[in-house]
Amino acid sequence: MSRVARFQGLVAQDPANKLFRFSLAQALEATGDPSAENHYRQCVDAQADWMMPRILLGKWLIAAGRPVEARPILQNALDLAIAQDHDDPAAELRQLLADLA
């Protein structure tokens, strides 16, 4: 069973489980499946202080050629990284945002 199929099954069993959905988004992204974006967005919507899906959604949008959409999401992720004392992600996000300027 593929990672995608495994996490699709888990999400089908428990659609409200944001960790299953996040894992599904990552598995879909690894295969280049554009539905990953929707799952990342659901994770972002599910928890206001969850930094990682914001980072990955922002990177996804950059890769999709949509930097204008990525900027506020990455800025929000940076704000969370700073508030949560995550120095390495904060540095990465500062660089991503600088590259978008």
Secondary structure as the mmCIF struct_conf table of DSSP 4:
data_model
#
loop_
_struct_conf.conf_type_id
_struct_conf.id
_struct_conf.beg_label_comp_id
_struct_conf.beg_label_asym_id
_struct_conf.beg_label_seq_id
_struct_conf.end_label_comp_id
_struct_conf.end_label_asym_id
_struct_conf.end_label_seq_id
HELX_RH_AL_P HELX_RH_AL_P1 ARG A 3 GLN A 13
TURN_TY1_P TURN_TY1_P1 PRO A 15 ALA A 16
HELX_RH_AL_P HELX_RH_AL_P2 LYS A 18 THR A 31
TURN_TY1_P TURN_TY1_P2 GLY A 32 GLY A 32
TURN_TY1_P TURN_TY1_P3 PRO A 34 SER A 35
HELX_RH_AL_P HELX_RH_AL_P3 ALA A 36 ALA A 46
TURN_TY1_P TURN_TY1_P4 ALA A 48 ASP A 49
HELX_RH_AL_P HELX_RH_AL_P4 MET A 51 ALA A 63
TURN_TY1_P TURN_TY1_P5 ALA A 64 GLY A 65
HELX_RH_AL_P HELX_RH_AL_P5 PRO A 67 ALA A 83
TURN_TY1_P TURN_TY1_P6 GLN A 84 ASP A 85
HELX_RH_AL_P HELX_RH_AL_P6 ASP A 87 LEU A 100
#
